[in-house]
Amino acid sequence: MTRKQREAKILDCTIRDGGLVNGWDFSAEFVGALYQALSRAGVDYMEIGYKNSPLLHHVPNAGPWAYLTEELIRTTIGEKTATKLSALVDIGRVDERDIVSRDESYLDLIRVACYIKDVDKGIELAGKFHDLGYETSLNIMAVSHSRENDLNEALEQLNDSPVDIVYVVDSFGSLFGKDIEYLVAKFQKFAPNKTLGIHTHNNLQMAFANTLTGLDQGVTYLDSSVFGMGRAAGNCPTELLVGHLHSARYDVRSLLDIIERQFIPLRERVEWGYTIPYAITGLLDEHPRTAMALRASADKDKYLEFYEKLTTVETHGAHL
Amino acid sequence: MTRKQREAKILDCTIRDGGLVNGWDFSAEFVGALYQALSRAGVDYMEIGYKNSPLLHHVPNAGPWAYLTEELIRTTIGEKTATKLSALVDIGRVDERDIVSRDESYLDLIRVACYIKDVDKGIELAGKFHDLGYETSLNIMAVSHSRENDLNEALEQLNDSPVDIVYVVDSFGSLFGKDIEYLVAKFQKFAPNKTLGIHTHNNLQMAFANTLTGLDQGVTYLDSSVFGMGRAAGNCPTELLVGHLHSARYDVRSLLDIIERQFIPLRERVEWGYTIPYAITGLLDEHPRTAMALRASADKDKYLEFYEKLTTVETHGAHL
């Protein structure tokens, strides 16, 4: 085991990212059992949902993990283990008055997701959480679409901010090992004071491999989800990360048990993971929303037509 | 596109390796349609089956692609395209008298699979095919279990043989990027005269990533199968390789079409791809046969029990 592997921290985001595929329709028993399983596996953090405000961001029929409250977490988790808890917030969707100080909270880490154009707001928001005593991260989304100089500037700003962790996020699941190496080197160059994290998607079956490439390049925080459950093609599977980093600290058995009992039946009701439409948006370096819409339609297996639609330049009706 | 990418050759082994999961129960129409789809996609080789002898290696109820004949290939393929044809043989299971000379054959490449202990026999056999005019490869299986010095010696022997291509084969799907880099460097050092190939399995969702790592390190022949169809966790998906290397030479559309029409219904009847038991044997660097037996049993989703069985040291009854 290398030093980098010993220092790695696994953050399981099954409830938060997986909630994007089932509308956060997890029972408290499920979430509580997952926390126990992750704790026994030695996973360092569990992201238990979004801390957005239902008044500022209404998702129809969303389950309670889209709008975490301290009361919900308390009744679900009971006594905390060594596994810390995190929540994600989106710029403009969180009401800062909903956030108590860390010593009154079940949460340890608050992660702020934002596009690069909103990095000022993201830093300001994370700064407030920092002042309340939380560990904080800023997750720059859709990094494959950001302009090089904008990204460099944002990283320089982040380097001088109180944000603890800066994340490389492969939102579209379109990145390869070389891209991860390039981005991590850039993040290290422009934000040398910061701890780095990585969040991958599995459109091209690269999520686990890219996470390991990140780790090898010096990234510390590794996002994953159990059985890969996450939006569209899903994430790096927690069981593979834990199984691979297997040591005094990690033990895969409780994850095998909960996958067998809970995730196999769940996967029969809701879909995530590698499918051809997600591979197509990954290859084209596009947001998976068109593929998600396709998978929810009667045309879900019309791959060639979908590909042709995304790759054909529309010329008729255009006045150039 | 890098020079290495331009020189890459994709070898689709769907019928041969995929046949291991459905007993080679492919219709001639299916195989013919796949050849046309691979041809339109620009795939360089199609491995159409095994060229073993049914008298030397009887597999109960095996379809005809386990025992290729020239007549079968002729009636299936008709007129050949630019896509070459290959067959795999196993040491001791092939009757050399079944092999006609290349100018009378539909086959272009004969690949010899052997364990390292049989490398002498493998070289001798490949030499005979070479003398008949075929391109030849030797695929050293289970390389993760071979002794370092045995492998080095075998590679030196291969370097002085008429074999054209030497394959790095990750039989157990247990290798990571670092392992591929290490092995390719070793193969290049001890067999510098040979063109290299790589054949991966997807137990740890590393098949595509490892194939790209091989390519990046200088491997030329890249094995893959459509929709990943291959033994147990399957192989590197042809559609991802073609989609990624997309260029004047490769076009993914015919593959999307055949996956949609043929492989989605097929996948509903037979299983391959990432499942937890295959991940477990991959993590433990073991042959997937125990996991294959589990998946064929009523206990197919008893992951924890399976893991405990494979990792518990049996002490009772042992007389040490």
Interface residues (C-beta under 8 A of the other chain):
Chain A: F176 G177 K178 N202 L204 Q205 M206 A207 F208 A209 N210 L212 T213 D216 F227 P237 E239 L240 G243 H244 H246 V252 R253 L256 D257 I259 E260 I264 I276 A279 I280 L283 D301 K302 Y303 L304 Y307 E308
Chain B: F176 G177 K178 N202 L204 Q205 M206 A207 F208 A209 N210 L212 T213 D216 F227 P237 E239 L240 G243 H244 H246 V252 R253 L256 D257 I259 E260 I264 I276 A279 I280 L283 D301 K302 Y303 L304 Y307 E308
